Amino acid sequence: MDRRQLLLGSAGLGALASLGLPEAEAAARAVEGDAFPMPAPKTALMPRLPDGDPTRTRIERGWRFYQGDVLPAPLKDHDDTYGSVKAGNARGAAARDFDDSEWAEVRLPHDWASFQPFEQTANVSQGYRKRGIGWYRRRLTLDPADHGKTIELHLDGVATNATVWVNGSVVAHSWSGYASILIDMTPFARFGDEDNVIAIRVDAEAMEGWWYEGAGLYRHAWLVRRGPVSIVTDGVHCDPRKTETGWNVPVTVTAGNIERAPVAVAVEAELLDPSGKRVAFATTAGSVPVLDRAELAMTLSLANPKLWSVETPTLYTVHTRLLRDGKLIDERRTPIGFRTVRFDADKGLFVNDHPVKLKGVCIHQDHAGTGVAQYDALLGWRLERLKAMGCNAIRMSHNAPTAELLDWCDRMGFLVMDENRHFNPAPDYLAQLSWMVRRDRNHPSVILWSVFNEEPMQGTEAGIEMVRRMEAAVRKLDDSRPVTSAMNGSFYNPQNVSSVVDVMGFNYYQGEYDKWHALNPTRPSTSSEDTSAFETRGAFASDPAKHVITSYDDEAAPWGNTHRKAWQLIAAREFIAGGFVWTGFDYHGEPTPYEWPTASSFFGIMDLCGFPKTAFGIHSAAWIDDAPVVWLAPHWTWPGKEGQSIKVFVASNAESVTLLLNGKAIGTQKVDRLQGNEWQLPYAPGRLEAQALRGGKVVARMVHETVGKPVALRLTPARTVMAGDDEDVQPITIDAVDAKGRHVPTANLMTHFSVEGAAIIGVGNGDPNSHEPEKGNARSLFNGLAQILVQAGTGRGKITVKASAEGLKPALLTIDRADIAPRAQVGVTPPLMVLGDWRRSGLVADKPRPGLVPDNNSWAFLRSAMPTPAEPQPGWRVYNNRLTPWKRIATGGGTLRFASVGGRAELWVDGKKLAEKTDAAPAPLEAAFPAGSGQRTVELIVQALAGQASGLLGKVTLTPR
């Protein structure tokens, strides 16, 4: 655990300086009594997550986006109808030649809902933001060297329902925004001069949850290029197993083959320790059938590996190599951890045979400013904030997370309940569950599979039968982890799903723990969701009319408990494996207990920005065992309340706490680690200090001082350096300080900012009632704080951030940008109108006249750059293309270019001759294309010589003038 983050997140900068801890040098530069609630900036880069599959390349640049639906024009006649239902002949925005040149260019990840204003008529659960329909399109050029390879497109998350076309053919339908869309492009792919067109219609009107789900391609996207015989996606299973004599790693590699004959292969697997040293090796061989798969299994053995745990998340790597005739043709690197997990009905959870209490939180995907768009570095930062308060477990509520979040959990030492979205064993939804398990089963962080959350059928025979089938699907892919379900009642029904899952999951119902355990003494149990307490960060008095809730941890939902009470009930019961607080962070949508104008939740231990509430201190005191913690609330700036009684709350994990006001001891109390300690005292300006003591010595202190009016702004980054890789993201905190440089917790004023060397991707302030835009260069401080999220540019340099507010001294921040090579991205193919699909008449002896109309039987279908093979006799052919020119061309005309035409030729457009080629040798042909809207007809009349290839030898394009 990062000690600086831990202590600064709970005790503040002043505590470190006074204790003389290793972080004191950094802390000493802070102002005494500052009480700035965020950690000191880290001086190291956020590490980049590795990718163990070298066949994948991100395809996140060059996407075109249109918000709204695009309906195809009505079919005009029989020929149109006939053609419309043929493969490759998608219409409207799914068509290859659709004009997307005026669509916005976006980069992924992209959540278009996060750009929308708040509107009272929009869905309350989705955070009062309209979602609707959206389209994405991307052109893709594949190297001729890729021909014959397996080509796949992976969309890690599309909210919500989606239809995907490749080159005018439907290749996928997706019914969930939380399951990856894995598309085999191989049979549809085009190479060289023939561009590929990917079109995606996203239906975000569909909802899977009752929280903010965002809209669009909000996770990573990948282009996969593998050999014809290769390891399939998620095709390595290598989860360790403990034996009586040591450890085994059963390795199963699934290989696929798109060639036309079976292929003999060998697989090598080596186990690498954390230093990269090989410590075990195995090999096997087999044959991969045609257009099918083969599983090749072997076992790696190791007597005494270093174990993975919450405290020491040690990772090994399984390096698998697929060989053909002794040559490497594919490989994967899969991180694994050696650990055992056991749930005991009386004693709770054991990891590596040591008892571990789940100190967990439930989280949704979104963050202030970015919505659900998933940025790797931001995910890592959010987990750092959770780790700082002693959190050791995360429930992925209520869906499979983005894969990178689990990668971080493996590396940072979190225990994960991995949750399925749809309670449904029908084939479409069982496939989603199977996908999640197959993808995630190698992660040591994953310790539980959850098949549902709070389902009305949980107490019925039908529910039992549904769970049995879903559990069987899990067992087929992973027999090492228990299955649970998050139940909110019905667990005493004669038939209920708790009887068929491995671990009983309680959502709330904390008063039923003892009764259920007494009736089911052999069945393990955990809280799968608890608390649902309300807090507005920085507020210490509730104001229902203004939708403000005190941060004293006094208010909770009728079905829940306060943070303190909920954890007390869990901590007191050894048989309850632990809990998952609802929630770690506030989230957009599901505004509870208030609705409009409230647009986000109050449930979080931290707000939407990751700024701590009092609950952060409460859980730090209850959950952190290896460092002293003290938390003091409220702030001590209350002008006009002199002499009035104010409740002071202190949370600590020490033996006792002493409260001092202006140097005078108010009193000392024995620490109540779970409930905290309270005083009532009349407000007097000055210095309020809480001292935590062990053995009579001060081990931690937190100070709040009465501060003056704000006179300047301050900018504090999460890190003082960013990777210049066009990918790294970090939050920057904006606050106001007084004349002594102290944080002003009551400042609520508009700030404006600018950034050079990076891009602003979002802004926020944690106010659940704010309707300010989450994009742009302005944001109000809310109870003293606001946040800018920036994404670094490319190369070595500086990132400069400036912030200003009326009447205050502006702030200037400089962040180093390190020379880190950008991750490989698929190159961007610019918008270009390609005349790719043509009709070709039969060979005739006499020159045909223009105006011939293709029929559906005697005219061949072909594409540009497909030469007509040589024939023994000479003759004439007509090449016909019907097109609707792009808007700019229709308005201003363009240039029609044939890269290469074989044979003598005449070019006609709409019955008018535009150009002629008199030489039969292959050569380009070009003509000015006249302006005009609607459907246009291009005819190329070609005279072919005997024995020579002819016709469309190259690409045909139409460009604006």
GUPATOR-881155 format. One line per 2 residues: number of its first residue (from 1); for each residue x, y, z of C-alpha. Coordinates in steps of 0.1 Angstrom, whole numbers, plus 2048, in hexadecimal, padded with zeros to 3 digits. Layout:
N
NUM) X,Y,Z | ...;
// end
This chain:
961
1) 800,800,800 | 80D,823,7F8;
3) 812,832,81A | 811,856,80E;
5) 7F0,852,7FE | 7E2,83E,81B;
7) 7EB,858,835 | 7E5,877,821;
9) 7C4,86A,817 | 7BA,865,83B;
11) 7CE,87C,851 | 7D7,899,83B;
13) 7F9,8AA,833 | 7FD,8B9,855;
15) 7FC,897,867 | 81A,88B,853;
17) 830,8A9,859 | 829,8A7,87F;
19) 831,882,881 | 852,883,870;
21) 848,867,859 | 85C,860,838;
23) 843,875,825 | 84A,893,83C;
25) 860,8A5,823 | 844,8A7,80A;
27) 82B,8AF,824 | 840,8CA,835;
29) 83C,8DF,816 | 817,8E1,81E;
31) 808,8FC,834 | 801,8F2,858;
33) 7DB,8EF,85C | 7D5,8ED,837;
35) 7BD,8CF,839 | 7BE,8CA,814;
37) 7AC,8A8,811 | 7BF,898,7F3;
39) 7E0,886,7F3 | 801,896,7EA;
41) 80A,891,7C6 | 81D,872,7BD;
43) 83E,877,7AB | 83E,857,796;
45) 82A,84E,777 | 80B,839,779;
47) 817,818,76A | 808,80E,749;
49) 7F6,7EE,749 | 806,7D4,733;
51) 7F4,7C2,718 | 7FB,79D,717;
53) 7ED,798,6F4 | 805,7A5,6D9;
55) 7EC,79F,6BE | 7D5,7BB,6CA;
57) 7D9,7E0,6C1 | 7C2,7FB,6CE;
59) 7AC,80B,6B4 | 7A0,82A,6C6;
61) 7A8,846,6AE | 797,850,68E;
63) 773,847,698 | 757,85C,68A;
65) 738,862,6A0 | 715,86F,69B;
67) 6FC,874,6B7 | 6DA,86A,6AC;
69) 6CC,84F,695 | 6D2,84D,670;
71) 6B5,83D,65C | 6BC,82F,63A;
73) 6A8,83D,61D | 689,82B,612;
75) 68E,80E,5F9 | 684,81A,5D7;
77) 67E,7FB,5C3 | 683,7D5,5C0;
79) 6A8,7D7,5B8 | 6AE,7ED,5D7;
81) 69B,7D4,5EC | 6AD,7B7,5DD;
83) 6CF,7C6,5E4 | 6C7,7D2,606;
85) 6C4,7B0,616 | 6E5,7A3,608;
87) 705,79F,61B | 71B,7BE,61A;
89) 6FE,7D4,60F | 6F5,7E6,62F;
91) 6E3,807,62A | 6E4,829,63B;
93) 700,830,653 | 70A,80B,653;
95) 712,80C,62E | 736,80C,623;
97) 733,82C,60E | 71E,840,627;
99) 72A,864,62B | 738,868,64E;
101) 750,883,644 | 73D,89E,658;
103) 739,888,677 | 74D,892,696;
105) 76F,880,69A | 772,870,6BD;
107) 78B,85B,6CF | 783,83E,6E5;
109) 779,838,700 | 75B,84E,6FA;
111) 73B,854,70F | 725,86B,6FC;
113) 70C,86E,719 | 727,87F,72E;
115) 726,89C,715 | 700,8A1,719;
117) 6EF,8BB,72F | 6D9,8B2,74C;
119) 6B4,8B2,743 | 697,8AB,75A;
121) 684,898,73F | 6A1,87F,73B;
123) 6A1,85F,74F | 6A7,864,774;
125) 6BA,844,77A | 6D2,84C,75D;
127) 6DA,86D,76D | 6C3,884,759;
129) 6D8,881,73A | 6C9,878,718;
131) 6DB,85B,708 | 6C9,851,6E8;
133) 6D8,842,6C9 | 6FB,847,6BB;
135) 710,83B,69E | 735,835,69B;
137) 748,82E,67B | 76C,827,674;
139) 780,820,655 | 79C,806,657;
141) 7B8,7FE,63F | 7C6,7DB,643;
143) 7E9,7D3,636 | 7EA,7B8,61A;
145) 802,7A6,631 | 7E4,7A0,649;
147) 7D1,78C,62E | 7CC,769,63B;
149) 7CE,773,65F | 7B3,771,679;
151) 7A5,795,67C | 790,79E,699;
153) 780,7BE,6A7 | 77C,7C0,6CD;
155) 765,7DA,6DC | 769,7D7,702;
157) 74A,7EA,70A | 72E,7FB,6F7;
159) 711,80B,70A | 6F8,7FD,706;
161) 6EB,7E8,6E9 | 6FE,7E8,6C9;
163) 6FE,7DB,6A5 | 71F,7D9,693;
165) 725,7D8,66D | 745,7D1,65B;
167) 746,7DA,637 | 720,7DB,635;
169) 71A,7B9,646 | 70B,7B5,669;
171) 726,7A4,67E | 719,7A8,6A1;
173) 6FB,7B1,6B7 | 703,7B9,6DB;
175) 6E9,7BA,6F7 | 6FF,7C7,713;
177) 715,7E5,719 | 72A,7D1,731;
179) 735,7B3,71C | 750,7B6,701;
181) 746,7B2,6DD | 75E,79B,6CC;
183) 75B,79B,6A7 | 76C,784,68E;
185) 773,79B,670 | 786,781,65D;
187) 76C,778,643 | 762,79C,63D;
189) 784,7AD,63D | 793,7BE,61F;
191) 7B8,7C6,61A | 7CF,7DE,608;
193) 7BD,7F9,5F3 | 79B,7ED,5FF;
195) 792,7FF,620 | 77C,7EF,63A;
197) 75F,801,64A | 753,7FA,66D;
199) 731,808,676 | 721,806,699;
201) 6FE,810,6A2 | 6FC,815,6C8;
203) 6DA,815,6D9 | 6DE,826,6FA;
205) 6B9,829,6FF | 6BB,805,70B;
207) 6C3,802,730 | 6D3,7E6,744;
209) 6D5,7F8,765 | 6C5,812,77B;
211) 6E4,828,77D | 6F8,83D,764;
213) 704,826,749 | 712,83E,730;
215) 710,83A,70A | 727,82F,6EF;
217) 748,81E,6EA | 754,825,70D;
219) 76E,80A,712 | 78D,801,6FE;
221) 78B,7F4,6DA | 7A4,7DD,6CA;
223) 7AD,7D0,6A7 | 7BB,7AC,6A9;
225) 7D1,79E,68E | 7DC,77A,694;
227) 7EA,75F,67F | 7D3,746,66F;
229) 7DB,72E,68B | 7DC,740,6AC;
231) 7D2,742,6D0 | 7AD,74D,6D2;
233) 7A1,76B,6E6 | 7A1,763,70B;
235) 7B0,742,701 | 7C8,73C,71E;
237) 7BC,72F,73F | 7D7,72C,75A;
239) 7C8,731,77C | 7DF,722,797;
241) 7D4,705,7AE | 7E4,6FB,7CF;
243) 7ED,6D7,7D4 | 7F9,6C3,7F2;
245) 81D,6C7,7E6 | 81D,6EA,7D7;
247) 80B,6FB,7BB | 800,6F2,798;
249) 7F7,70A,77C | 7E0,6F7,764;
251) 7E5,708,743 | 7CB,703,727;
253) 7D1,715,706 | 7B6,717,6EC;
255) 7C2,71A,6C9 | 7AD,722,6A9;
257) 7B3,71A,685 | 7A5,72C,666;
259) 7BA,719,64D | 7AD,6FE,636;
261) 7BE,6E1,646 | 7C5,6D6,66A;
263) 7E5,6E4,678 | 7FD,6D3,691;
265) 809,6EA,6AC | 81D,6EA,6CC;
267) 817,700,6EB | 832,70A,704;
269) 829,719,726 | 842,729,73D;
271) 83C,737,75F | 84F,757,766;
273) 854,764,78A | 850,789,792;
275) 874,790,786 | 86E,77F,765;
277) 882,760,76D | 874,73F,760;
279) 86A,728,77C | 856,70D,76A;
281) 851,701,747 | 839,6E9,735;
283) 830,6E0,711 | 817,6CD,6FD;
285) 80C,6C7,6D9 | 7EC,6C2,6C6;
287) 7D9,6C8,6A6 | 7C1,6E5,69F;
289) 7A4,6DC,689 | 797,6F1,66C;
291) 782,70F,676 | 781,701,699;
293) 794,701,6B9 | 7AA,6EA,6CD;
295) 7B2,6EB,6F2 | 7D6,6E2,6FB;
297) 7DC,6DC,720 | 7FB,6D9,736;
299) 805,6E0,75A | 81F,6F6,76A;
301) 82B,6ED,78D | 83C,703,7A7;
303) 843,6F8,7CB | 844,719,7DE;
305) 839,738,7CB | 835,75A,7DA;
307) 811,75F,7E2 | 7F9,779,7D6;
309) 7E6,78B,7F1 | 7D6,7AD,7F9;
311) 7F6,7B8,80A | 80E,7AA,7F1;
313) 7FD,7A5,7CF | 81A,791,7BF;
315) 815,789,79B | 825,76E,786;
317) 821,76B,760 | 818,74D,74B;
319) 827,751,729 | 817,73B,70F;
321) 826,736,6EC | 814,725,6CF;
323) 82C,715,6B6 | 828,707,693;
325) 845,6F2,685 | 85A,6FF,6A1;
327) 853,724,699 | 841,73D,6B0;
329) 81F,747,6A1 | 80D,755,6C0;
331) 813,75C,6E5 | 802,76A,704;
333) 80E,777,725 | 7F5,772,741;
335) 7FA,780,765 | 7F0,768,780;
337) 7F2,767,7A6 | 7F6,74A,7BE;
339) 7DC,74B,7D8 | 7C1,736,7E8;
341) 79E,743,7F0 | 786,732,809;
343) 765,73D,817 | 75D,72D,839;
345) 73A,72C,847 | 746,736,86A;
347) 766,749,865 | 761,75C,844;
349) 77B,761,829 | 79D,752,828;
351) 7B8,75C,80F | 7D6,746,810;
353) 7C7,737,82F | 7C8,758,841;
355) 7A8,769,84C | 7A0,788,837;
357) 782,79E,83D | 774,7AD,81D;
359) 776,7D3,822 | 765,7D9,801;
361) 752,7F2,7EC | 73A,7F0,7CF;
363) 743,806,7B2 | 733,811,791;
365) 748,81B,773 | 744,840,771;
367) 759,85E,77D | 753,883,77D;
369) 759,893,75B | 760,873,747;
371) 740,860,74D | 745,83B,747;
373) 763,840,72F | 77D,828,73C;
375) 7A0,836,73F | 7BA,81E,74C;
377) 7CD,837,762 | 7AD,846,770;
379) 7A2,823,77A | 7C3,81E,78C;
381) 7C0,83F,79E | 79D,837,7AA;
383) 7AA,816,7B8 | 7C7,829,7C9;
385) 7AD,83E,7DB | 79B,81F,7E7;
387) 7BB,80E,7F2 | 7C3,82E,806;
389) 7A7,828,81E | 7AE,803,823;
391) 795,7F5,80A | 79F,7D2,7FF;
393) 782,7C7,7EA | 76C,7D2,7CE;
395) 74A,7C6,7C1 | 747,7CE,79C;
397) 723,7DA,79F | 710,7CF,78C;
399) 723,7C4,76D | 743,7B6,760;
401) 75D,7D2,762 | 775,7DE,747;
403) 792,7C5,747 | 7AC,7E0,751;
405) 79B,7E5,772 | 7A1,7C1,77B;
407) 7C5,7C5,76F | 7C9,7E1,789;
409) 7B8,7CC,7A4 | 7D1,7B0,79E;
411) 7EE,7C8,7A1 | 7E1,7DC,7BF;
413) 7D3,7C0,7D4 | 7AE,7C2,7D3;
415) 795,7A5,7D7 | 77A,7A6,7BD;
417) 756,79A,7BB | 752,798,795;
419) 72D,79D,78D | 717,792,770;
421) 6FE,7AC,762 | 6E0,798,756;
423) 6CF,77D,76B | 6C5,768,74D;
425) 6D1,745,742 | 6C4,74A,71E;
427) 6DF,745,704 | 6E7,76A,6FD;
429) 6EB,772,722 | 6FC,752,72C;
431) 716,75B,711 | 71C,77C,724;
433) 722,769,744 | 739,750,734;
435) 74C,76C,723 | 752,77D,745;
437) 75F,75E,755 | 775,754,738;
439) 784,777,737 | 789,77B,75C;
441) 791,758,76A | 7B7,75E,76B;
443) 7B5,77C,781 | 7C1,775,7A4;
445) 7AC,793,7B1 | 78C,782,7A7;
447) 77F,76C,7C4 | 75A,76B,7BE;
449) 742,768,7A0 | 721,77A,7A6;
451) 705,76E,78F | 6EC,789,798;
453) 6E2,7A7,7AD | 6C1,7AB,7BE;
455) 6AA,797,7A8 | 684,793,7AF;
457) 687,76E,7A5 | 6A1,767,7BF;
459) 688,756,7D6 | 678,73F,7BC;
461) 67D,71D,7AD | 682,72E,78B;
463) 69D,743,79A | 6AE,724,7A8;
465) 6AD,714,786 | 6BB,733,775;
467) 6D8,735,78E | 6E0,710,78A;
469) 6E5,714,765 | 6F9,734,769;
471) 70E,723,784 | 714,706,76D;
473) 721,71D,752 | 739,72C,76B;
475) 745,70A,777 | 74C,6FF,753;
477) 765,71A,750 | 772,71E,773;
479) 76F,706,790 | 785,718,7A8;
481) 770,736,7B4 | 74F,736,7C7;
483) 72E,744,7B8 | 718,75C,7CB;
485) 6FA,771,7C5 | 6F1,792,7D4;
487) 6CF,78D,7E4 | 6B9,7A7,7F3;
489) 6A0,791,804 | 68D,770,7FE;
491) 6A9,75C,80F | 690,74B,826;
493) 679,740,80A | 675,71B,807;
495) 686,71D,7E6 | 6A0,739,7E1;
497) 6C1,73B,7D0 | 6D6,73D,7EF;
499) 6D2,717,7F0 | 6E5,712,7CF;
501) 701,72C,7D1 | 722,727,7E3;
503) 722,747,7F7 | 703,759,803;
505) 704,77E,7F9 | 6F0,796,80F;
507) 6E5,7B7,800 | 6DC,7CA,81F;
509) 6C5,7B6,837 | 6E1,7B9,851;
511) 6C9,7B0,86C | 6C5,78E,85C;
513) 6E9,783,85E | 6E6,76F,87E;
515) 6C5,75F,876 | 6D0,753,854;
517) 6F1,746,861 | 6DF,733,87C;
519) 6C8,723,863 | 6E4,71C,84A;
521) 703,715,861 | 717,704,845;
523) 713,71F,82A | 72C,73C,827;
525) 71E,75F,825 | 729,782,81E;
527) 71A,7A4,81B | 719,7AB,7F5;
529) 70B,7CE,7FA | 706,7E3,819;
531) 704,806,827 | 6F2,81D,80E;
533) 6FA,83C,824 | 6F7,85F,817;
535) 711,87B,819 | 717,89C,806;
537) 73C,8A2,807 | 745,8C0,81C;
539) 722,8C6,82A | 71C,8C2,84F;
541) 6F7,8CA,851 | 6DB,8BB,83D;
543) 6C5,8D2,828 | 6AA,8BD,818;
545) 69D,8DB,804 | 6BF,8DF,7F4;
547) 6C5,8B9,7F1 | 6E3,8BB,808;
549) 6EB,89F,821 | 702,8A2,83F;
551) 724,890,83E | 722,886,862;
553) 717,863,858 | 6F4,868,867;
555) 6DE,85F,849 | 6D8,83F,836;
557) 6BF,830,81F | 6A2,81D,830;
559) 6B0,7FC,824 | 6D4,804,82F;
561) 6E9,810,84C | 702,82C,853;
563) 726,824,84A | 72E,81E,86E;
565) 711,808,877 | 713,7F3,857;
567) 738,7EA,85D | 732,7E4,882;
569) 719,7C9,87A | 731,7B9,861;
571) 750,7BC,877 | 73F,7AC,895;
573) 737,78C,882 | 753,775,879;
575) 73D,760,863 | 736,77E,84C;
577) 753,77E,834 | 751,7A4,831;
579) 73E,7BF,81F | 73B,7D5,801;
581) 731,7F9,808 | 718,809,7F1;
583) 72C,81B,7E3 | 751,824,7E1;
585) 74B,842,7CB | 72C,857,7C4;
587) 71F,850,7A1 | 70A,861,787;
589) 6E5,857,786 | 6CF,845,7A0;
591) 6CC,866,7B4 | 6C1,85A,7D7;
593) 6B0,866,7ED | 6AA,884,7D8;
595) 6A2,888,7B3 | 6A3,8A7,79C;
597) 6B7,8BC,79D | 6CD,8A2,7AE;
599) 6DE,88E,792 | 6F5,876,7A4;
601) 6F7,862,7C4 | 701,86A,7E8;
603) 70B,847,7F0 | 731,849,7EA;
605) 74D,848,804 | 75C,860,7EB;
607) 74A,878,7D4 | 74A,876,7AE;
609) 76D,884,7AC | 77C,86D,7C6;
611) 77D,889,7E0 | 778,87A,803;
613) 759,87E,819 | 758,878,83E;
615) 751,853,835 | 775,851,828;
617) 782,858,84A | 769,840,85A;
619) 774,823,844 | 799,82C,847;
621) 797,82A,86C | 784,809,86B;
623) 797,7F8,84F | 7BC,803,852;
625) 7D0,7EF,86B | 7F4,7F6,861;
627) 7F6,81C,865 | 7E7,836,87D;
629) 7C8,848,871 | 7B5,866,87D;
631) 799,879,86C | 789,899,878;
633) 768,8A8,86E | 75B,8C2,867;
635) 772,8DD,85A | 776,8FA,872;
637) 76B,918,85D | 748,923,869;
639) 745,949,868 | 726,955,879;
641) 723,936,88F | 739,942,8AC;
643) 72D,933,8CD | 716,91A,8BC;
645) 71A,8F6,8C4 | 72A,8E1,8A9;
647) 72E,8BB,8A8 | 751,8B0,8A3;
649) 757,88D,896 | 778,87A,898;
651) 780,858,889 | 7A0,845,892;
653) 7AF,823,895 | 7C5,82D,8B3;
655) 7BF,827,8D8 | 7B3,849,8E1;
657) 7AC,86B,8D1 | 7B1,88E,8E0;
659) 79F,8AC,8D2 | 7AE,8CE,8D6;
661) 7A0,8F0,8CD | 7BA,90D,8CB;
663) 7D3,8F8,8DE | 7BC,8EF,8FA;
665) 7B2,8CB,900 | 78C,8C7,8FE;
667) 78E,8A3,908 | 79C,880,902;
669) 787,862,8F9 | 78E,83D,8F4;
671) 78C,837,8CF | 76C,826,8C2;
673) 77B,81A,8A2 | 75A,810,893;
675) 743,82C,89E | 75C,848,8A2;
677) 75E,862,8BE | 749,882,8C1;
679) 74A,8A3,8D4 | 733,8C0,8D6;
681) 744,8E2,8DA | 73C,906,8D4;
683) 74C,913,8B5 | 76A,92A,8B9;
685) 780,933,89C | 7A4,926,89C;
687) 7B4,904,89C | 7A1,8E3,8A1;
689) 7B8,8C5,8A5 | 7B2,8A0,8AA;
691) 7CF,88B,8B7 | 7D0,866,8B5;
693) 7E4,855,8D0 | 7F3,832,8D7;
695) 805,82B,8F7 | 800,84F,900;
697) 813,85C,8E2 | 804,86F,8C5;
699) 806,85A,8A5 | 7F0,86F,88E;
701) 7DF,890,88E | 7C7,8A3,878;
703) 7C2,8C9,87A | 7A8,8E0,86D;
705) 7AD,905,870 | 795,922,86B;
707) 79F,92F,84A | 79B,951,83A;
709) 78B,95B,819 | 798,94B,7F9;
711) 7B3,960,7E9 | 7C3,947,7D0;
713) 7BD,927,7BD | 7D3,908,7C0;
715) 7D7,8EB,7A9 | 7E2,8C9,7B6;
717) 7E8,8AB,79F | 7E7,887,7A7;
719) 809,884,798 | 825,89C,790;
721) 82D,889,770 | 818,87A,754;
723) 821,863,737 | 823,875,716;
725) 811,858,705 | 7F1,86A,6FB;
727) 7DF,852,713 | 7E8,85A,738;
729) 7CD,86A,74C | 7CD,87A,76E;
731) 7B6,890,784 | 7C1,8B2,790;
733) 7B1,8C2,7AE | 7A7,8E7,7AF;
735) 7A2,8F7,7D0 | 7A4,91A,7DF;
737) 7BB,925,7FA | 7BB,942,813;
739) 7D7,95C,818 | 7EB,942,82D;
741) 7E8,928,812 | 7CE,913,823;
743) 7B2,8FF,812 | 791,912,814;
745) 776,8F6,818 | 759,90E,813;
747) 763,91D,7F2 | 749,919,7D7;
749) 754,92E,7BA | 757,92A,794;
751) 77A,922,787 | 787,922,763;
753) 7A5,910,757 | 7BB,908,738;
755) 7D3,8EC,730 | 7F1,8EA,719;
757) 802,8C9,711 | 7E3,8B5,71B;
759) 7BE,8B4,714 | 7A2,8BA,72D;
761) 78B,89B,72B | 774,8A4,747;
763) 76C,8BA,765 | 759,8B5,785;
765) 755,8C0,7A9 | 741,8A4,7BB;
767) 721,8B8,7C0 | 704,8A0,7BA;
769) 6ED,8BE,7B2 | 703,8D0,799;
771) 6F8,8D3,775 | 718,8E3,769;
773) 727,8D3,749 | 740,8B7,750;
775) 754,8C1,731 | 765,8E2,72A;
777) 77C,8FA,73C | 768,906,75A;
779) 75B,8F7,77A | 74F,905,79B;
781) 760,8FA,7BB | 748,8E6,7D1;
783) 74F,8E9,7F6 | 772,8F2,7ED;
785) 77B,8DA,7D1 | 779,8D3,7AC;
787) 78B,8BC,794 | 799,8BD,771;
789) 7A1,89D,75F | 7BD,8A0,746;
791) 7CB,888,72B | 7F0,88D,722;
793) 7FC,895,700 | 819,884,6EE;
795) 83E,886,6F5 | 855,896,70F;
797) 84B,8B8,71A | 836,8CC,734;
799) 811,8CD,73B | 806,8EF,747;
801) 7E6,8F4,759 | 7D8,916,762;
803) 7BA,91E,778 | 7A9,93F,77F;
805) 78C,94C,792 | 77E,96F,796;
807) 790,982,7B1 | 7A9,967,7B9;
809) 7CD,962,7B0 | 7CF,948,794;
811) 7E1,927,797 | 7FC,919,781;
813) 806,8F4,780 | 821,8E4,76C;
815) 822,8BE,768 | 83F,8AC,757;
817) 835,897,739 | 84C,87A,735;
819) 858,86C,714 | 844,84C,714;
821) 83D,83C,6F2 | 818,83C,6EA;
823) 807,81A,6E9 | 802,80D,6C6;
825) 7E2,818,6B5 | 7D3,80D,694;
827) 7DA,828,67B | 7BE,840,672;
829) 7B0,83D,64F | 7A2,85F,645;
831) 77F,863,637 | 77F,85A,613;
833) 762,852,5FB | 76B,831,5EB;
835) 757,823,5CF | 75C,7FF,5DA;
837) 73E,7EB,5CE | 737,7E8,5A9;
839) 722,7D5,590 | 732,7C6,570;
841) 720,7BD,551 | 729,79E,53C;
843) 742,7A0,51F | 733,7AC,4FF;
845) 743,7B0,4DC | 735,7D2,4D4;
847) 73A,7F2,4E8 | 71B,7F7,4FE;
849) 70B,818,502 | 709,829,525;
851) 6EA,826,539 | 6E7,800,53D;
853) 6D6,7F7,55D | 6E5,7D9,570;
855) 6CE,7BD,579 | 6D2,7A4,595;
857) 6DC,786,581 | 6F1,78E,563;
859) 707,7A9,572 | 722,79E,589;
861) 72A,7AD,5AB | 74E,7B8,5B0;
863) 763,7D1,5C4 | 77C,7EA,5B9;
865) 7A0,7DD,5B7 | 793,7BC,5AA;
867) 79F,7B8,586 | 789,7A6,56D;
869) 79D,787,563 | 7AC,785,540;
871) 796,774,526 | 79F,765,504;
873) 78A,77D,4F0 | 788,7A3,4F1;
875) 768,7B5,4F9 | 756,7D0,50D;
877) 749,7D1,531 | 736,7EC,545;
879) 73F,7F2,569 | 723,803,57C;
881) 722,815,59E | 704,827,5AD;
883) 70E,83F,5C8 | 702,85C,5DD;
885) 71F,875,5DF | 72A,882,600;
887) 71C,8A4,60A | 73A,8B8,601;
889) 73E,8A7,5DF | 719,8AB,5D8;
891) 71B,8D0,5DF | 73C,8D9,5CF;
893) 745,8BC,5B9 | 763,8A6,5BB;
895) 77E,891,5AA | 777,86D,59F;
897) 797,859,59F | 79D,836,592;
899) 7BF,82B,59F | 7C3,813,582;
901) 7AD,808,566 | 7B6,7EB,54E;
903) 7AB,7EF,52A | 79E,80D,516;
905) 782,81E,528 | 768,839,528;
907) 75B,849,548 | 737,854,54A;
909) 725,865,567 | 6FF,869,566;
911) 6FF,862,540 | 71B,87C,538;
913) 73D,872,52D | 758,881,544;
915) 778,870,539 | 788,857,522;
917) 7A6,840,524 | 7B3,837,501;
919) 7D0,820,50B | 7C9,7FD,515;
921) 7E6,7FA,52D | 7DD,7FE,552;
923) 7DD,822,55D | 7CA,83B,573;
925) 7AB,84C,568 | 79E,86D,577;
927) 782,885,571 | 770,8A2,581;
929) 750,896,591 | 734,8AF,58E;
931) 720,8BC,5AC | 6FE,8AE,5B2;
933) 6EB,89D,5CD | 6D7,87C,5CE;
935) 6E0,85B,5BE | 6FA,85D,5A2;
937) 705,844,589 | 729,83D,57F;
939) 730,827,560 | 752,81C,554;
941) 750,80C,531 | 76F,7F7,52C;
943) 77D,7E7,50D | 792,7C9,518;
945) 7AD,7BA,502 | 7AF,794,4FF;
947) 7C6,784,518 | 7C9,7A2,52F;
949) 7B9,7AA,551 | 7A2,7C8,54F;
951) 78A,7DE,562 | 78F,7EC,585;
953) 7B3,7E4,58D | 7B5,7FC,5AB;
955) 7A2,811,5C4 | 787,829,5B8;
957) 782,849,5CD | 76D,868,5CC;
959) 77B,886,5DE | 76F,8AA,5E3;
961) 77E,8C5,5CD;
// end
